[in-house]
């Protein structure tokens, strides 16, 4: 997975994302499948970071991909195809959260966590990941979407504003509130006896 949020470089002669999307719109049978192959890991991680459960992430991703498949002809080319698909996934996750209305238990199963790079630090990394995962899910969905895009996916404030369809100032304030709340949550999780 490319953590910087940019598309991977293509081999010479390989069609670009926009060419694949246009081919899909024109009726090319395998063009959309190739787009999914290129971006599925990123889109899945996006859904997992925003949805409350693995099941909601899977359902949201499926809804988003069906939506992207059906509405591909409406793509205006204002952004990269990957960003367009990312936006559809974020919106599908937020729609599902609104529909569910209630918060369910967070699924942080071992298969959702990446393998630690260094076995000596594996336990510490897993502990930090679990604490961050728990803290992220205490945030309101709009703050979580903003902070995930900026801090975890490396998008700029401007890119995130376009992605979420809000003003840059709104992204900044959502991120600031989210970071403050995350800091408080992480301090509470590290030292539960220190709560006031």
VOZASE-864767 format. One record per residue (C-alpha): residue number from 1; residue in three letters; x negated, y negated, z. Coordinates in nm, 2 decimals, padded with zeros to 4 digits. Each point is the difference from the previous one (the first is absolute). Example, Ala and Ser with C-alpha at 12.3 -4.5 7.8 and 13.67 -1.06 7.14 Angstrom:
<nodes>
<node i="1" aa="ALA" x="-01.23" y="00.45" z="00.78"/>
<node i="2" aa="SER" x="-00.14" y="-00.34" z="-00.07"/>
</nodes>
This chain:
<nodes>
<node i="1" aa="UNK" x="00.00" y="00.00" z="00.00"/>
<node i="2" aa="UNK" x="-00.13" y="-00.35" z="-00.09"/>
<node i="3" aa="UNK" x="00.04" y="-00.20" z="00.32"/>
<node i="4" aa="UNK" x="-00.05" y="-00.34" z="-00.16"/>
<node i="5" aa="UNK" x="00.34" y="00.01" z="-00.17"/>
<node i="6" aa="UNK" x="-00.15" y="-00.02" z="-00.36"/>
<node i="7" aa="UNK" x="00.06" y="00.26" z="-00.27"/>
<node i="8" aa="UNK" x="-00.28" y="00.25" z="-00.07"/>
<node i="9" aa="UNK" x="-00.21" y="-00.07" z="-00.31"/>
<node i="10" aa="UNK" x="00.11" y="00.19" z="-00.31"/>
<node i="11" aa="UNK" x="-00.22" y="00.21" z="-00.22"/>
<node i="12" aa="UNK" x="-00.06" y="-00.13" z="-00.35"/>
<node i="13" aa="UNK" x="00.30" y="00.07" z="-00.22"/>
<node i="14" aa="UNK" x="00.23" y="00.07" z="00.29"/>
<node i="15" aa="UNK" x="00.32" y="-00.20" z="-00.01"/>
<node i="16" aa="UNK" x="00.05" y="-00.28" z="00.26"/>
<node i="17" aa="UNK" x="00.29" y="00.00" z="00.24"/>
<node i="18" aa="UNK" x="00.19" y="-00.25" z="-00.20"/>
<node i="19" aa="UNK" x="-00.05" y="00.21" z="-00.32"/>
<node i="20" aa="UNK" x="00.13" y="00.30" z="00.19"/>
<node i="21" aa="UNK" x="00.30" y="-00.19" z="00.13"/>
<node i="22" aa="UNK" x="00.08" y="-00.13" z="-00.35"/>
<node i="23" aa="UNK" x="-00.04" y="00.35" z="-00.14"/>
<node i="24" aa="UNK" x="00.25" y="00.13" z="00.26"/>
<node i="25" aa="UNK" x="00.25" y="-00.27" z="-00.10"/>
<node i="26" aa="UNK" x="-00.05" y="00.10" z="-00.36"/>
<node i="27" aa="UNK" x="00.09" y="00.36" z="00.09"/>
<node i="28" aa="UNK" x="-00.35" y="00.16" z="00.04"/>
<node i="29" aa="UNK" x="00.08" y="00.31" z="00.21"/>
<node i="30" aa="UNK" x="-00.31" y="00.02" z="00.22"/>
<node i="31" aa="UNK" x="-00.10" y="-00.37" z="00.04"/>
<node i="32" aa="UNK" x="00.18" y="-00.06" z="00.33"/>
<node i="33" aa="UNK" x="-00.14" y="00.33" z="00.14"/>
<node i="34" aa="UNK" x="-00.35" y="-00.13" z="-00.08"/>
<node i="35" aa="UNK" x="00.08" y="-00.33" z="00.19"/>
<node i="36" aa="UNK" x="00.11" y="00.20" z="00.30"/>
<node i="37" aa="UNK" x="-00.31" y="00.22" z="-00.02"/>
<node i="38" aa="UNK" x="-00.22" y="-00.32" z="00.01"/>
<node i="39" aa="UNK" x="00.19" y="-00.17" z="00.29"/>
<node i="40" aa="UNK" x="00.18" y="00.27" z="00.20"/>
<node i="41" aa="UNK" x="-00.25" y="00.00" z="00.29"/>
<node i="42" aa="UNK" x="00.01" y="-00.38" z="00.04"/>
<node i="43" aa="UNK" x="00.39" y="00.00" z="-00.02"/>
<node i="44" aa="UNK" x="00.03" y="00.29" z="00.25"/>
<node i="45" aa="UNK" x="-00.23" y="-00.18" z="00.25"/>
<node i="46" aa="UNK" x="00.20" y="-00.32" z="-00.04"/>
<node i="47" aa="UNK" x="00.32" y="00.19" z="00.07"/>
<node i="48" aa="UNK" x="-00.16" y="00.17" z="00.30"/>
<node i="49" aa="UNK" x="-00.12" y="-00.32" z="00.15"/>
<node i="50" aa="UNK" x="00.34" y="-00.17" z="-00.03"/>
<node i="51" aa="UNK" x="00.26" y="00.27" z="00.06"/>
<node i="52" aa="UNK" x="00.06" y="00.13" z="00.36"/>
<node i="53" aa="UNK" x="-00.02" y="00.37" z="-00.09"/>
<node i="54" aa="UNK" x="-00.16" y="00.22" z="-00.25"/>
<node i="55" aa="UNK" x="00.34" y="00.10" z="-00.13"/>
<node i="56" aa="UNK" x="00.11" y="-00.37" z="-00.04"/>
<node i="57" aa="UNK" x="-00.33" y="-00.07" z="-00.19"/>
<node i="58" aa="UNK" x="00.06" y="00.30" z="-00.23"/>
<node i="59" aa="UNK" x="00.36" y="-00.11" z="-00.06"/>
<node i="60" aa="UNK" x="-00.09" y="-00.36" z="-00.05"/>
<node i="61" aa="UNK" x="-00.28" y="00.09" z="-00.24"/>
<node i="62" aa="UNK" x="00.24" y="00.22" z="-00.20"/>
<node i="63" aa="UNK" x="00.26" y="-00.28" z="-00.02"/>
<node i="64" aa="UNK" x="-00.27" y="-00.25" z="-00.10"/>
<node i="65" aa="UNK" x="-00.14" y="00.22" z="-00.28"/>
<node i="66" aa="UNK" x="00.34" y="00.07" z="-00.14"/>
<node i="67" aa="UNK" x="00.07" y="-00.37" z="00.01"/>
<node i="68" aa="UNK" x="-00.33" y="-00.08" z="-00.18"/>
<node i="69" aa="UNK" x="00.06" y="00.27" z="-00.26"/>
<node i="70" aa="UNK" x="00.35" y="-00.14" z="-00.08"/>
<node i="71" aa="UNK" x="-00.10" y="-00.37" z="00.01"/>
<node i="72" aa="UNK" x="-00.33" y="00.01" z="-00.18"/>
<node i="73" aa="UNK" x="00.13" y="-00.20" z="-00.29"/>
<node i="74" aa="UNK" x="00.06" y="-00.29" z="00.24"/>
<node i="75" aa="UNK" x="-00.37" y="-00.03" z="00.09"/>
<node i="76" aa="UNK" x="-00.10" y="-00.35" z="-00.10"/>
<node i="77" aa="UNK" x="-00.38" y="00.04" z="00.03"/>
<node i="78" aa="UNK" x="-00.04" y="-00.27" z="00.26"/>
<node i="79" aa="UNK" x="-00.21" y="00.24" z="00.21"/>
<node i="80" aa="UNK" x="-00.19" y="00.33" z="-00.04"/>
<node i="81" aa="UNK" x="00.22" y="00.30" z="-00.05"/>
<node i="82" aa="UNK" x="-00.14" y="00.15" z="00.33"/>
<node i="83" aa="UNK" x="00.11" y="-00.32" z="00.19"/>
<node i="84" aa="UNK" x="00.35" y="00.02" z="-00.16"/>
<node i="85" aa="UNK" x="00.03" y="00.37" z="00.11"/>
<node i="86" aa="UNK" x="-00.14" y="-00.09" z="00.35"/>
<node i="87" aa="UNK" x="00.27" y="-00.27" z="00.03"/>
<node i="88" aa="UNK" x="00.28" y="00.25" z="-00.09"/>
<node i="89" aa="UNK" x="-00.13" y="00.24" z="00.26"/>
<node i="90" aa="UNK" x="-00.02" y="-00.26" z="00.27"/>
<node i="91" aa="UNK" x="00.35" y="-00.12" z="-00.08"/>
<node i="92" aa="UNK" x="00.13" y="00.36" z="00.00"/>
<node i="93" aa="UNK" x="-00.15" y="00.06" z="00.35"/>
<node i="94" aa="UNK" x="00.14" y="-00.33" z="00.14"/>
<node i="95" aa="UNK" x="00.35" y="00.09" z="-00.15"/>
<node i="96" aa="UNK" x="-00.01" y="00.34" z="00.16"/>
<node i="97" aa="UNK" x="-00.10" y="-00.15" z="00.34"/>
<node i="98" aa="UNK" x="00.29" y="-00.25" z="-00.03"/>
<node i="99" aa="UNK" x="00.24" y="00.28" z="-00.09"/>
<node i="100" aa="UNK" x="-00.11" y="00.22" z="00.29"/>
<node i="101" aa="UNK" x="00.04" y="-00.29" z="00.24"/>
<node i="102" aa="UNK" x="-00.13" y="00.21" z="00.29"/>
<node i="103" aa="UNK" x="-00.36" y="00.08" z="00.08"/>
<node i="104" aa="UNK" x="-00.09" y="00.36" z="-00.01"/>
<node i="105" aa="UNK" x="-00.30" y="00.18" z="00.14"/>
<node i="106" aa="UNK" x="-00.33" y="-00.07" z="-00.18"/>
<node i="107" aa="UNK" x="-00.15" y="00.31" z="-00.17"/>
<node i="108" aa="UNK" x="-00.38" y="-00.01" z="00.04"/>
<node i="109" aa="UNK" x="-00.07" y="00.35" z="-00.09"/>
<node i="110" aa="UNK" x="-00.36" y="00.12" z="-00.06"/>
<node i="111" aa="UNK" x="00.06" y="00.03" z="-00.38"/>
<node i="112" aa="UNK" x="00.07" y="-00.38" z="-00.02"/>
<node i="113" aa="UNK" x="-00.33" y="-00.09" z="00.15"/>
<node i="114" aa="UNK" x="-00.32" y="00.00" z="-00.22"/>
<node i="115" aa="UNK" x="-00.28" y="00.23" z="00.08"/>
<node i="116" aa="UNK" x="-00.27" y="-00.17" z="00.21"/>
<node i="117" aa="UNK" x="-00.32" y="-00.08" z="-00.18"/>
<node i="118" aa="UNK" x="-00.23" y="00.09" z="00.28"/>
<node i="119" aa="UNK" x="00.10" y="00.30" z="00.22"/>
<node i="120" aa="UNK" x="-00.18" y="-00.16" z="00.30"/>
<node i="121" aa="UNK" x="00.24" y="-00.30" z="-00.02"/>
<node i="122" aa="UNK" x="00.31" y="00.19" z="-00.11"/>
<node i="123" aa="UNK" x="00.18" y="-00.01" z="00.33"/>
<node i="124" aa="UNK" x="-00.06" y="-00.37" z="00.05"/>
<node i="125" aa="UNK" x="00.11" y="-00.08" z="-00.35"/>
<node i="126" aa="UNK" x="00.31" y="00.21" z="00.03"/>
<node i="127" aa="UNK" x="00.08" y="-00.17" z="00.33"/>
<node i="128" aa="UNK" x="-00.04" y="-00.34" z="-00.15"/>
<node i="129" aa="UNK" x="00.21" y="00.10" z="-00.30"/>
<node i="130" aa="UNK" x="00.28" y="00.13" z="00.22"/>
<node i="131" aa="UNK" x="00.00" y="-00.31" z="00.21"/>
<node i="132" aa="UNK" x="00.01" y="-00.22" z="-00.30"/>
<node i="133" aa="UNK" x="00.28" y="00.21" z="-00.16"/>
<node i="134" aa="UNK" x="00.21" y="-00.03" z="00.32"/>
<node i="135" aa="UNK" x="-00.07" y="-00.37" z="00.02"/>
<node i="136" aa="UNK" x="00.09" y="-00.06" z="-00.37"/>
<node i="137" aa="UNK" x="00.34" y="00.15" z="00.06"/>
<node i="138" aa="UNK" x="00.08" y="-00.24" z="00.28"/>
<node i="139" aa="UNK" x="00.00" y="-00.28" z="-00.26"/>
<node i="140" aa="UNK" x="00.31" y="-00.12" z="-00.18"/>
<node i="141" aa="UNK" x="00.00" y="00.13" z="-00.36"/>
<node i="142" aa="UNK" x="-00.07" y="-00.34" z="-00.16"/>
<node i="143" aa="UNK" x="-00.31" y="-00.06" z="00.22"/>
<node i="144" aa="UNK" x="-00.12" y="00.36" z="-00.05"/>
<node i="145" aa="UNK" x="00.03" y="-00.03" z="-00.38"/>
<node i="146" aa="UNK" x="-00.20" y="-00.32" z="00.00"/>
<node i="147" aa="UNK" x="-00.28" y="00.12" z="00.23"/>
<node i="148" aa="UNK" x="-00.03" y="00.33" z="-00.18"/>
<node i="149" aa="UNK" x="-00.04" y="-00.17" z="-00.33"/>
<node i="150" aa="UNK" x="-00.25" y="-00.26" z="00.12"/>
<node i="151" aa="UNK" x="-00.20" y="00.18" z="00.27"/>
<node i="152" aa="UNK" x="00.02" y="00.37" z="-00.10"/>
<node i="153" aa="UNK" x="00.03" y="-00.03" z="-00.38"/>
<node i="154" aa="UNK" x="-00.23" y="-00.30" z="-00.05"/>
<node i="155" aa="UNK" x="00.24" y="-00.21" z="-00.20"/>
<node i="156" aa="UNK" x="-00.03" y="-00.38" z="00.02"/>
<node i="157" aa="UNK" x="00.27" y="-00.21" z="00.16"/>
<node i="158" aa="UNK" x="00.10" y="-00.13" z="-00.35"/>
<node i="159" aa="UNK" x="00.03" y="00.36" z="-00.13"/>
<node i="160" aa="UNK" x="00.20" y="00.11" z="00.30"/>
<node i="161" aa="UNK" x="00.24" y="-00.30" z="-00.04"/>
<node i="162" aa="UNK" x="00.07" y="00.10" z="-00.36"/>
<node i="163" aa="UNK" x="00.03" y="00.37" z="00.10"/>
<node i="164" aa="UNK" x="00.25" y="-00.07" z="00.28"/>
<node i="165" aa="UNK" x="00.18" y="-00.29" z="-00.18"/>
<node i="166" aa="UNK" x="-00.07" y="-00.26" z="00.28"/>
<node i="167" aa="UNK" x="-00.20" y="-00.31" z="00.04"/>
<node i="168" aa="UNK" x="-00.37" y="00.02" z="00.09"/>
<node i="169" aa="UNK" x="00.07" y="-00.18" z="00.32"/>
<node i="170" aa="UNK" x="00.25" y="00.26" z="00.09"/>
<node i="171" aa="UNK" x="-00.26" y="00.28" z="-00.06"/>
<node i="172" aa="UNK" x="-00.25" y="-00.19" z="00.22"/>
<node i="173" aa="UNK" x="00.25" y="-00.04" z="00.28"/>
<node i="174" aa="UNK" x="00.12" y="00.36" z="-00.02"/>
<node i="175" aa="UNK" x="-00.36" y="00.12" z="00.01"/>
<node i="176" aa="UNK" x="-00.09" y="-00.23" z="00.29"/>
<node i="177" aa="UNK" x="00.30" y="00.12" z="00.20"/>
<node i="178" aa="UNK" x="-00.08" y="00.36" z="-00.09"/>
<node i="179" aa="UNK" x="-00.36" y="-00.02" z="00.10"/>
<node i="180" aa="UNK" x="00.08" y="-00.16" z="00.33"/>
<node i="181" aa="UNK" x="00.26" y="00.27" z="00.07"/>
<node i="182" aa="UNK" x="-00.24" y="00.27" z="-00.11"/>
<node i="183" aa="UNK" x="-00.27" y="-00.13" z="00.23"/>
<node i="184" aa="UNK" x="00.24" y="00.01" z="00.29"/>
<node i="185" aa="UNK" x="00.12" y="00.35" z="-00.09"/>
<node i="186" aa="UNK" x="-00.35" y="00.13" z="-00.04"/>
<node i="187" aa="UNK" x="-00.11" y="-00.15" z="00.34"/>
<node i="188" aa="UNK" x="00.31" y="00.16" z="00.16"/>
<node i="189" aa="UNK" x="-00.07" y="00.34" z="-00.17"/>
<node i="190" aa="UNK" x="-00.37" y="-00.01" z="00.11"/>
<node i="191" aa="UNK" x="00.08" y="-00.10" z="00.36"/>
<node i="192" aa="UNK" x="00.36" y="00.08" z="00.09"/>
<node i="193" aa="UNK" x="-00.06" y="-00.09" z="00.36"/>
<node i="194" aa="UNK" x="-00.08" y="-00.36" z="-00.10"/>
<node i="195" aa="UNK" x="00.36" y="-00.09" z="-00.11"/>
<node i="196" aa="UNK" x="00.17" y="-00.29" z="00.18"/>
</nodes>
